[in-house]
Amino acid sequence: MSYKRTKVESLDIKVNSGQKKYVRYKEGADLYSIGIHGFQQLAKEAGAVRKINGVCLVNVEVLNEYIETMYG
């Protein structure tokens, strides 16, 4: 079952300008154009996940650094 991709133009601008350091799994999956499960695995491998009050947040700076060192 597929779902419609959401537009995250304003999220992309906020992340690139440094205004938003953490994203949720759904936002990150849309931002990186990958599935939610794949994004969760990648974020956990990078050690970029922080759980605050039951909400998982991913540090985008740590994740980007991990992607550059492992796949770049």
PDB file with SEQRES, HELIX, SHEET and CRYST1 records, atoms N, CA, C and O in Angstrom:
SEQRES   1 A   72  MET SER TYR LYS ARG THR LYS VAL GLU SER LEU ASP ILE          
SEQRES   2 A   72  LYS VAL ASN SER GLY GLN LYS LYS TYR VAL ARG TYR LYS          
SEQRES   3 A   72  GLU GLY ALA ASP LEU TYR SER ILE GLY ILE HIS GLY PHE          
SEQRES   4 A   72  GLN GLN LEU ALA LYS GLU ALA GLY ALA VAL ARG LYS ILE          
SEQRES   5 A   72  ASN GLY VAL CYS LEU VAL ASN VAL GLU VAL LEU ASN GLU          
SEQRES   6 A   72  TYR ILE GLU THR MET TYR GLY                                  
HELIX    1 AA1 GLU A    9  SER A   17  1                                   9    
HELIX    2 AA2 TYR A   25  TYR A   32  1                                   8    
HELIX    3 AA3 ILE A   36  ALA A   46  1                                  11    
HELIX    4 AA4 VAL A   60  TYR A   71  1                                  12    
SHEET    1 AA1 3 TYR A  22  VAL A  23  0                                        
SHEET    2 AA1 3 VAL A  55  ASN A  59 -1                                        
SHEET    3 AA1 3 VAL A  49  ILE A  52 -1                                        
CRYST1    1.000    1.000    1.000  90.00  90.00  90.00 P 1           1          
ATOM      1  N   MET A   1       0.843  -1.170   0.000  1.00  0.00           N  
ATOM      2  CA  MET A   1       0.000   0.000   0.000  1.00  0.00           C  
ATOM      3  C   MET A   1       0.892   1.238   0.000  1.00  0.00           C  
ATOM      4  O   MET A   1       1.787   1.366   0.835  1.00  0.00           O  
ATOM      5  N   SER A   2       0.653   2.106  -0.899  1.00  0.00           N  
ATOM      6  CA  SER A   2       1.468   3.312  -0.976  1.00  0.00           C  
ATOM      7  C   SER A   2       0.707   4.494  -0.408  1.00  0.00           C  
ATOM      8  O   SER A   2      -0.515   4.461  -0.265  1.00  0.00           O  
ATOM      9  N   TYR A   3       1.446   5.527  -0.092  1.00  0.00           N  
ATOM     10  CA  TYR A   3       0.832   6.739   0.427  1.00  0.00           C  
ATOM     11  C   TYR A   3       1.394   7.935  -0.319  1.00  0.00           C  
ATOM     12  O   TYR A   3       2.479   7.868  -0.897  1.00  0.00           O  
ATOM     13  N   LYS A   4       0.667   8.997  -0.300  1.00  0.00           N  
ATOM     14  CA  LYS A   4       1.075  10.195  -1.015  1.00  0.00           C  
ATOM     15  C   LYS A   4       2.178  10.913  -0.239  1.00  0.00           C  
ATOM     16  O   LYS A   4       2.049  11.138   0.964  1.00  0.00           O  
ATOM     17  N   ARG A   5       3.242  11.267  -0.919  1.00  0.00           N  
ATOM     18  CA  ARG A   5       4.336  12.000  -0.285  1.00  0.00           C  
ATOM     19  C   ARG A   5       3.885  13.413   0.038  1.00  0.00           C  
ATOM     20  O   ARG A   5       3.139  14.029  -0.724  1.00  0.00           O  
ATOM     21  N   THR A   6       4.337  13.913   1.156  1.00  0.00           N  
ATOM     22  CA  THR A   6       3.969  15.265   1.561  1.00  0.00           C  
ATOM     23  C   THR A   6       5.064  16.241   1.165  1.00  0.00           C  
ATOM     24  O   THR A   6       6.229  15.867   1.036  1.00  0.00           O  
ATOM     25  N   LYS A   7       4.685  17.468   0.978  1.00  0.00           N  
ATOM     26  CA  LYS A   7       5.649  18.514   0.643  1.00  0.00           C  
ATOM     27  C   LYS A   7       6.287  19.023   1.930  1.00  0.00           C  
ATOM     28  O   LYS A   7       5.584  19.319   2.896  1.00  0.00           O  
ATOM     29  N   VAL A   8       7.609  19.127   1.947  1.00  0.00           N  
ATOM     30  CA  VAL A   8       8.312  19.597   3.140  1.00  0.00           C  
ATOM     31  C   VAL A   8       9.304  20.705   2.782  1.00  0.00           C  
ATOM     32  O   VAL A   8      10.416  20.748   3.309  1.00  0.00           O  
ATOM     33  N   GLU A   9       8.897  21.585   1.895  1.00  0.00           N  
ATOM     34  CA  GLU A   9       9.804  22.641   1.465  1.00  0.00           C  
ATOM     35  C   GLU A   9      10.236  23.519   2.630  1.00  0.00           C  
ATOM     36  O   GLU A   9      11.416  23.845   2.755  1.00  0.00           O  
ATOM     37  N   SER A  10       9.294  23.906   3.485  1.00  0.00           N  
ATOM     38  CA  SER A  10       9.651  24.775   4.600  1.00  0.00           C  
ATOM     39  C   SER A  10      10.531  24.035   5.599  1.00  0.00           C  
ATOM     40  O   SER A  10      11.394  24.650   6.225  1.00  0.00           O  
ATOM     41  N   LEU A  11      10.331  22.723   5.765  1.00  0.00           N  
ATOM     42  CA  LEU A  11      11.176  21.935   6.652  1.00  0.00           C  
ATOM     43  C   LEU A  11      12.599  21.900   6.128  1.00  0.00           C  
ATOM     44  O   LEU A  11      13.548  22.061   6.895  1.00  0.00           O  
ATOM     45  N   ASP A  12      12.757  21.693   4.836  1.00  0.00           N  
ATOM     46  CA  ASP A  12      14.082  21.662   4.216  1.00  0.00           C  
ATOM     47  C   ASP A  12      14.815  22.978   4.441  1.00  0.00           C  
ATOM     48  O   ASP A  12      16.008  22.975   4.743  1.00  0.00           O  
ATOM     49  N   ILE A  13      14.126  24.092   4.301  1.00  0.00           N  
ATOM     50  CA  ILE A  13      14.728  25.409   4.508  1.00  0.00           C  
ATOM     51  C   ILE A  13      15.148  25.573   5.963  1.00  0.00           C  
ATOM     52  O   ILE A  13      16.244  26.061   6.240  1.00  0.00           O  
ATOM     53  N   LYS A  14      14.289  25.170   6.893  1.00  0.00           N  
ATOM     54  CA  LYS A  14      14.597  25.302   8.317  1.00  0.00           C  
ATOM     55  C   LYS A  14      15.789  24.443   8.720  1.00  0.00           C  
ATOM     56  O   LYS A  14      16.634  24.885   9.499  1.00  0.00           O  
ATOM     57  N   VAL A  15      15.867  23.226   8.201  1.00  0.00           N  
ATOM     58  CA  VAL A  15      16.972  22.339   8.543  1.00  0.00           C  
ATOM     59  C   VAL A  15      18.279  22.875   7.978  1.00  0.00           C  
ATOM     60  O   VAL A  15      19.289  22.907   8.681  1.00  0.00           O  
ATOM     61  N   ASN A  16      18.273  23.294   6.723  1.00  0.00           N  
ATOM     62  CA  ASN A  16      19.493  23.795   6.093  1.00  0.00           C  
ATOM     63  C   ASN A  16      19.985  25.090   6.707  1.00  0.00           C  
ATOM     64  O   ASN A  16      21.189  25.348   6.719  1.00  0.00           O  
ATOM     65  N   SER A  17      19.076  25.912   7.220  1.00  0.00           N  
ATOM     66  CA  SER A  17      19.491  27.175   7.828  1.00  0.00           C  
ATOM     67  C   SER A  17      19.863  27.004   9.298  1.00  0.00           C  
ATOM     68  O   SER A  17      20.343  27.950   9.922  1.00  0.00           O  
ATOM     69  N   GLY A  18      19.653  25.819   9.860  1.00  0.00           N  
ATOM     70  CA  GLY A  18      20.010  25.569  11.245  1.00  0.00           C  
ATOM     71  C   GLY A  18      18.931  25.933  12.241  1.00  0.00           C  
ATOM     72  O   GLY A  18      19.165  25.857  13.447  1.00  0.00           O  
ATOM     73  N   GLN A  19      17.753  26.327  11.776  1.00  0.00           N  
ATOM     74  CA  GLN A  19      16.668  26.682  12.684  1.00  0.00           C  
ATOM     75  C   GLN A  19      16.051  25.444  13.331  1.00  0.00           C  
ATOM     76  O   GLN A  19      15.505  25.530  14.431  1.00  0.00           O  
ATOM     77  N   LYS A  20      16.132  24.310  12.667  1.00  0.00           N  
ATOM     78  CA  LYS A  20      15.541  23.086  13.202  1.00  0.00           C  
ATOM     79  C   LYS A  20      16.610  22.003  13.228  1.00  0.00           C  
ATOM     80  O   LYS A  20      17.049  21.528  12.181  1.00  0.00           O  
ATOM     81  N   LYS A  21      17.024  21.617  14.429  1.00  0.00           N  
ATOM     82  CA  LYS A  21      18.100  20.650  14.591  1.00  0.00           C  
ATOM     83  C   LYS A  21      17.582  19.217  14.681  1.00  0.00           C  
ATOM     84  O   LYS A  21      18.279  18.281  14.291  1.00  0.00           O  
ATOM     85  N   TYR A  22      16.375  19.044  15.188  1.00  0.00           N  
ATOM     86  CA  TYR A  22      15.787  17.723  15.372  1.00  0.00           C  
ATOM     87  C   TYR A  22      14.521  17.572  14.531  1.00  0.00           C  
ATOM     88  O   TYR A  22      13.746  18.516  14.379  1.00  0.00           O  
ATOM     89  N   VAL A  23      14.325  16.368  13.988  1.00  0.00           N  
ATOM     90  CA  VAL A  23      13.110  16.064  13.234  1.00  0.00           C  
ATOM     91  C   VAL A  23      12.540  14.747  13.742  1.00  0.00           C  
ATOM     92  O   VAL A  23      13.264  13.923  14.302  1.00  0.00           O  
ATOM     93  N   ARG A  24      11.253  14.556  13.545  1.00  0.00           N  
ATOM     94  CA  ARG A  24      10.620  13.278  13.858  1.00  0.00           C  
ATOM     95  C   ARG A  24      10.880  12.311  12.711  1.00  0.00           C  
ATOM     96  O   ARG A  24      11.349  12.706  11.643  1.00  0.00           O  
ATOM     97  N   TYR A  25      10.569  11.040  12.944  1.00  0.00           N  
ATOM     98  CA  TYR A  25      10.824  10.029  11.922  1.00  0.00           C  
ATOM     99  C   TYR A  25      10.116  10.341  10.607  1.00  0.00           C  
ATOM    100  O   TYR A  25      10.726  10.240   9.542  1.00  0.00           O  
ATOM    101  N   LYS A  26       8.860  10.713  10.661  1.00  0.00           N  
ATOM    102  CA  LYS A  26       8.103  10.985   9.429  1.00  0.00           C  
ATOM    103  C   LYS A  26       8.696  12.170   8.681  1.00  0.00           C  
ATOM    104  O   LYS A  26       8.854  12.121   7.461  1.00  0.00           O  
ATOM    105  N   GLU A  27       9.026  13.239   9.408  1.00  0.00           N  
ATOM    106  CA  GLU A  27       9.629  14.416   8.769  1.00  0.00           C  
ATOM    107  C   GLU A  27      10.962  14.052   8.130  1.00  0.00           C  
ATOM    108  O   GLU A  27      11.251  14.476   7.011  1.00  0.00           O  
ATOM    109  N   GLY A  28      11.770  13.274   8.830  1.00  0.00           N  
ATOM    110  CA  GLY A  28      13.072  12.872   8.307  1.00  0.00           C  
ATOM    111  C   GLY A  28      12.958  11.989   7.084  1.00  0.00           C  
ATOM    112  O   GLY A  28      13.719  12.139   6.129  1.00  0.00           O  
ATOM    113  N   ALA A  29      12.006  11.067   7.113  1.00  0.00           N  
ATOM    114  CA  ALA A  29      11.800  10.193   5.957  1.00  0.00           C  
ATOM    115  C   ALA A  29      11.403  11.009   4.736  1.00  0.00           C  
ATOM    116  O   ALA A  29      11.873  10.743   3.630  1.00  0.00           O  
ATOM    117  N   ASP A  30      10.545  11.997   4.927  1.00  0.00           N  
ATOM    118  CA  ASP A  30      10.158  12.875   3.819  1.00  0.00           C  
ATOM    119  C   ASP A  30      11.329  13.744   3.375  1.00  0.00           C  
ATOM    120  O   ASP A  30      11.521  13.967   2.180  1.00  0.00           O  
ATOM    121  N   LEU A  31      12.104  14.231   4.325  1.00  0.00           N  
ATOM    122  CA  LEU A  31      13.235  15.105   4.019  1.00  0.00           C  
ATOM    123  C   LEU A  31      14.299  14.380   3.199  1.00  0.00           C  
ATOM    124  O   LEU A  31      14.848  14.949   2.255  1.00  0.00           O  
ATOM    125  N   TYR A  32      14.595  13.128   3.554  1.00  0.00           N  
ATOM    126  CA  TYR A  32      15.630  12.359   2.873  1.00  0.00           C  
ATOM    127  C   TYR A  32      15.079  11.491   1.741  1.00  0.00           C  
ATOM    128  O   TYR A  32      15.841  10.792   1.072  1.00  0.00           O  
ATOM    129  N   SER A  33      13.773  11.528   1.523  1.00  0.00           N  
ATOM    130  CA  SER A  33      13.104  10.767   0.455  1.00  0.00           C  
ATOM    131  C   SER A  33      13.364   9.269   0.559  1.00  0.00           C  
ATOM    132  O   SER A  33      13.653   8.609  -0.439  1.00  0.00           O  
ATOM    133  N   ILE A  34      13.259   8.741   1.774  1.00  0.00           N  
ATOM    134  CA  ILE A  34      13.357   7.301   1.990  1.00  0.00           C  
ATOM    135  C   ILE A  34      12.179   6.881   2.862  1.00  0.00           C  
ATOM    136  O   ILE A  34      11.467   7.728   3.403  1.00  0.00           O  
ATOM    137  N   GLY A  35      11.980   5.592   2.996  1.00  0.00           N  
ATOM    138  CA  GLY A  35      10.889   5.091   3.823  1.00  0.00           C  
ATOM    139  C   GLY A  35      11.136   5.334   5.302  1.00  0.00           C  
ATOM    140  O   GLY A  35      12.268   5.563   5.728  1.00  0.00           O  
ATOM    141  N   ILE A  36      10.069   5.280   6.070  1.00  0.00           N  
ATOM    142  CA  ILE A  36      10.177   5.544   7.506  1.00  0.00           C  
ATOM    143  C   ILE A  36      11.043   4.487   8.187  1.00  0.00           C  
ATOM    144  O   ILE A  36      11.885   4.826   9.018  1.00  0.00           O  
ATOM    145  N   HIS A  37      10.850   3.220   7.850  1.00  0.00           N  
ATOM    146  CA  HIS A  37      11.623   2.156   8.485  1.00  0.00           C  
ATOM    147  C   HIS A  37      13.115   2.294   8.162  1.00  0.00           C  
ATOM    148  O   HIS A  37      13.961   2.142   9.043  1.00  0.00           O  
ATOM    149  N   GLY A  38      13.428   2.580   6.912  1.00  0.00           N  
ATOM    150  CA  GLY A  38      14.823   2.782   6.523  1.00  0.00           C  
ATOM    151  C   GLY A  38      15.442   3.974   7.224  1.00  0.00           C  
ATOM    152  O   GLY A  38      16.609   3.933   7.615  1.00  0.00           O  
ATOM    153  N   PHE A  39      14.661   5.043   7.385  1.00  0.00           N  
ATOM    154  CA  PHE A  39      15.156   6.226   8.088  1.00  0.00           C  
ATOM    155  C   PHE A  39      15.394   5.915   9.559  1.00  0.00           C  
ATOM    156  O   PHE A  39      16.380   6.372  10.137  1.00  0.00           O  
ATOM    157  N   GLN A  40      14.496   5.139  10.173  1.00  0.00           N  
ATOM    158  CA  GLN A  40      14.674   4.758  11.576  1.00  0.00           C  
ATOM    159  C   GLN A  40      15.961   3.963  11.759  1.00  0.00           C  
ATOM    160  O   GLN A  40      16.724   4.227  12.688  1.00  0.00           O  
ATOM    161  N   GLN A  41      16.207   3.004  10.891  1.00  0.00           N  
ATOM    162  CA  GLN A  41      17.421   2.196  10.984  1.00  0.00           C  
ATOM    163  C   GLN A  41      18.669   3.049  10.808  1.00  0.00           C  
ATOM    164  O   GLN A  41      19.633   2.907  11.560  1.00  0.00           O  
ATOM    165  N   LEU A  42      18.652   3.928   9.825  1.00  0.00           N  
ATOM    166  CA  LEU A  42      19.795   4.791   9.561  1.00  0.00           C  
ATOM    167  C   LEU A  42      20.077   5.702  10.750  1.00  0.00           C  
ATOM    168  O   LEU A  42      21.232   5.879  11.139  1.00  0.00           O  
ATOM    169  N   ALA A  43      19.031   6.277  11.323  1.00  0.00           N  
ATOM    170  CA  ALA A  43      19.190   7.172  12.467  1.00  0.00           C  
ATOM    171  C   ALA A  43      19.731   6.430  13.681  1.00  0.00           C  
ATOM    172  O   ALA A  43      20.565   6.964  14.412  1.00  0.00           O  
ATOM    173  N   LYS A  44      19.266   5.205  13.901  1.00  0.00           N  
ATOM    174  CA  LYS A  44      19.757   4.412  15.032  1.00  0.00           C  
ATOM    175  C   LYS A  44      21.211   4.019  14.833  1.00  0.00           C  
ATOM    176  O   LYS A  44      21.990   4.051  15.786  1.00  0.00           O  
ATOM    177  N   GLU A  45      21.596   3.645  13.606  1.00  0.00           N  
ATOM    178  CA  GLU A  45      22.987   3.310  13.305  1.00  0.00           C  
ATOM    179  C   GLU A  45      23.898   4.498  13.565  1.00  0.00           C  
ATOM    180  O   GLU A  45      25.021   4.339  14.044  1.00  0.00           O  
ATOM    181  N   ALA A  46      23.409   5.682  13.247  1.00  0.00           N  
ATOM    182  CA  ALA A  46      24.204   6.899  13.410  1.00  0.00           C  
ATOM    183  C   ALA A  46      24.274   7.349  14.863  1.00  0.00           C  
ATOM    184  O   ALA A  46      25.112   8.181  15.213  1.00  0.00           O  
ATOM    185  N   GLY A  47      23.413   6.814  15.703  1.00  0.00           N  
ATOM    186  CA  GLY A  47      23.373   7.254  17.097  1.00  0.00           C  
ATOM    187  C   GLY A  47      22.778   8.640  17.234  1.00  0.00           C  
ATOM    188  O   GLY A  47      23.147   9.395  18.133  1.00  0.00           O  
ATOM    189  N   ALA A  48      21.860   8.975  16.344  1.00  0.00           N  
ATOM    190  CA  ALA A  48      21.296  10.322  16.297  1.00  0.00           C  
ATOM    191  C   ALA A  48      19.911  10.415  16.926  1.00  0.00           C  
ATOM    192  O   ALA A  48      19.272  11.463  16.847  1.00  0.00           O  
ATOM    193  N   VAL A  49      19.437   9.338  17.547  1.00  0.00           N  
ATOM    194  CA  VAL A  49      18.072   9.314  18.082  1.00  0.00           C  
ATOM    195  C   VAL A  49      18.072   9.727  19.549  1.00  0.00           C  
ATOM    196  O   VAL A  49      18.872   9.237  20.346  1.00  0.00           O  
ATOM    197  N   ARG A  50      17.176  10.621  19.886  1.00  0.00           N  
ATOM    198  CA  ARG A  50      16.945  11.041  21.272  1.00  0.00           C  
ATOM    199  C   ARG A  50      15.471  10.837  21.565  1.00  0.00           C  
ATOM    200  O   ARG A  50      14.617  11.251  20.781  1.00  0.00           O  
ATOM    201  N   LYS A  51      15.167  10.207  22.682  1.00  0.00           N  
ATOM    202  CA  LYS A  51      13.777   9.963  23.061  1.00  0.00           C  
ATOM    203  C   LYS A  51      13.421  10.932  24.177  1.00  0.00           C  
ATOM    204  O   LYS A  51      14.015  10.894  25.255  1.00  0.00           O  
ATOM    205  N   ILE A  52      12.459  11.792  23.919  1.00  0.00           N  
ATOM    206  CA  ILE A  52      12.027  12.803  24.877  1.00  0.00           C  
ATOM    207  C   ILE A  52      10.522  12.660  25.068  1.00  0.00           C  
ATOM    208  O   ILE A  52       9.748  12.846  24.129  1.00  0.00           O  
ATOM    209  N   ASN A  53      10.114  12.330  26.288  1.00  0.00           N  
ATOM    210  CA  ASN A  53       8.694  12.145  26.617  1.00  0.00           C  
ATOM    211  C   ASN A  53       7.993  11.193  25.654  1.00  0.00           C  
ATOM    212  O   ASN A  53       6.846  11.428  25.273  1.00  0.00           O  
ATOM    213  N   GLY A  54       8.669  10.131  25.262  1.00  0.00           N  
ATOM    214  CA  GLY A  54       8.070   9.139  24.380  1.00  0.00           C  
ATOM    215  C   GLY A  54       8.102   9.494  22.909  1.00  0.00           C  
ATOM    216  O   GLY A  54       7.589   8.739  22.083  1.00  0.00           O  
ATOM    217  N   VAL A  55       8.690  10.622  22.565  1.00  0.00           N  
ATOM    218  CA  VAL A  55       8.786  11.048  21.168  1.00  0.00           C  
ATOM    219  C   VAL A  55      10.233  10.887  20.718  1.00  0.00           C  
ATOM    220  O   VAL A  55      11.148  11.402  21.359  1.00  0.00           O  
ATOM    221  N   CYS A  56      10.438  10.175  19.621  1.00  0.00           N  
ATOM    222  CA  CYS A  56      11.785   9.996  19.086  1.00  0.00           C  
ATOM    223  C   CYS A  56      12.127  11.160  18.173  1.00  0.00           C  
ATOM    224  O   CYS A  56      11.410  11.447  17.214  1.00  0.00           O  
ATOM    225  N   LEU A  57      13.229  11.825  18.482  1.00  0.00           N  
ATOM    226  CA  LEU A  57      13.723  12.924  17.661  1.00  0.00           C  
ATOM    227  C   LEU A  57      15.092  12.551  17.119  1.00  0.00           C  
ATOM    228  O   LEU A  57      15.887  11.912  17.809  1.00  0.00           O  
ATOM    229  N   VAL A  58      15.364  12.948  15.888  1.00  0.00           N  
ATOM    230  CA  VAL A  58      16.621  12.617  15.227  1.00  0.00           C  
ATOM    231  C   VAL A  58      17.420  13.889  15.016  1.00  0.00           C  
ATOM    232  O   VAL A  58      16.923  14.859  14.443  1.00  0.00           O  
ATOM    233  N   ASN A  59      18.665  13.881  15.482  1.00  0.00           N  
ATOM    234  CA  ASN A  59      19.569  15.006  15.298  1.00  0.00           C  
ATOM    235  C   ASN A  59      20.070  14.977  13.851  1.00  0.00           C  
ATOM    236  O   ASN A  59      20.812  14.074  13.464  1.00  0.00           O  
ATOM    237  N   VAL A  60      19.667  15.952  13.073  1.00  0.00           N  
ATOM    238  CA  VAL A  60      19.975  15.983  11.642  1.00  0.00           C  
ATOM    239  C   VAL A  60      21.469  16.193  11.401  1.00  0.00           C  
ATOM    240  O   VAL A  60      22.020  15.641  10.448  1.00  0.00           O  
ATOM    241  N   GLU A  61      22.126  16.973  12.238  1.00  0.00           N  
ATOM    242  CA  GLU A  61      23.557  17.230  12.060  1.00  0.00           C  
ATOM    243  C   GLU A  61      24.366  15.950  12.232  1.00  0.00           C  
ATOM    244  O   GLU A  61      25.267  15.673  11.440  1.00  0.00           O  
ATOM    245  N   VAL A  62      24.049  15.168  13.263  1.00  0.00           N  
ATOM    246  CA  VAL A  62      24.743  13.901  13.499  1.00  0.00           C  
ATOM    247  C   VAL A  62      24.473  12.927  12.357  1.00  0.00           C  
ATOM    248  O   VAL A  62      25.381  12.235  11.898  1.00  0.00           O  
ATOM    249  N   LEU A  63      23.234  12.876  11.905  1.00  0.00           N  
ATOM    250  CA  LEU A  63      22.866  11.973  10.814  1.00  0.00           C  
ATOM    251  C   LEU A  63      23.584  12.344   9.519  1.00  0.00           C  
ATOM    252  O   LEU A  63      24.075  11.461   8.814  1.00  0.00           O  
ATOM    253  N   ASN A  64      23.652  13.622   9.198  1.00  0.00           N  
ATOM    254  CA  ASN A  64      24.356  14.058   7.986  1.00  0.00           C  
ATOM    255  C   ASN A  64      25.836  13.697   8.049  1.00  0.00           C  
ATOM    256  O   ASN A  64      26.407  13.254   7.052  1.00  0.00           O  
ATOM    257  N   GLU A  65      26.458  13.880   9.200  1.00  0.00           N  
ATOM    258  CA  GLU A  65      27.875  13.539   9.363  1.00  0.00           C  
ATOM    259  C   GLU A  65      28.085  12.036   9.177  1.00  0.00           C  
ATOM    260  O   GLU A  65      29.053  11.618   8.541  1.00  0.00           O  
ATOM    261  N   TYR A  66      27.195  11.233   9.723  1.00  0.00           N  
ATOM    262  CA  TYR A  66      27.276   9.780   9.581  1.00  0.00           C  
ATOM    263  C   TYR A  66      27.145   9.366   8.118  1.00  0.00           C  
ATOM    264  O   TYR A  66      27.900   8.521   7.637  1.00  0.00           O  
ATOM    265  N   ILE A  67      26.199   9.953   7.424  1.00  0.00           N  
ATOM    266  CA  ILE A  67      25.994   9.618   6.015  1.00  0.00           C  
ATOM    267  C   ILE A  67      27.229   9.983   5.195  1.00  0.00           C  
ATOM    268  O   ILE A  67      27.642   9.219   4.322  1.00  0.00           O  
ATOM    269  N   GLU A  68      27.814  11.133   5.468  1.00  0.00           N  
ATOM    270  CA  GLU A  68      29.005  11.560   4.720  1.00  0.00           C  
ATOM    271  C   GLU A  68      30.194  10.638   4.972  1.00  0.00           C  
ATOM    272  O   GLU A  68      30.939  10.329   4.042  1.00  0.00           O  
ATOM    273  N   THR A  69      30.385  10.190   6.224  1.00  0.00           N  
ATOM    274  CA  THR A  69      31.536   9.339   6.518  1.00  0.00           C  
ATOM    275  C   THR A  69      31.334   7.905   6.034  1.00  0.00           C  
ATOM    276  O   THR A  69      32.284   7.262   5.587  1.00  0.00           O  
ATOM    277  N   MET A  70      30.105   7.402   6.120  1.00  0.00           N  
ATOM    278  CA  MET A  70      29.862   6.013   5.750  1.00  0.00           C  
ATOM    279  C   MET A  70      29.581   5.821   4.259  1.00  0.00           C  
ATOM    280  O   MET A  70      30.014   4.829   3.673  1.00  0.00           O  
ATOM    281  N   TYR A  71      28.874   6.742   3.655  1.00  0.00           N  
ATOM    282  CA  TYR A  71      28.428   6.559   2.278  1.00  0.00           C  
ATOM    283  C   TYR A  71      28.968   7.607   1.312  1.00  0.00           C  
ATOM    284  O   TYR A  71      28.752   7.502   0.105  1.00  0.00           O  
ATOM    285  N   GLY A  72      29.659   8.604   1.821  1.00  0.00           N  
ATOM    286  CA  GLY A  72      30.114   9.708   0.982  1.00  0.00           C  
ATOM    287  C   GLY A  72      31.429   9.481   0.435  1.00  0.00           C  
ATOM    288  O   GLY A  72      31.948  10.327  -0.295  1.00  0.00           O  
TER     289      GLY A  72                                                      
END                                                                             
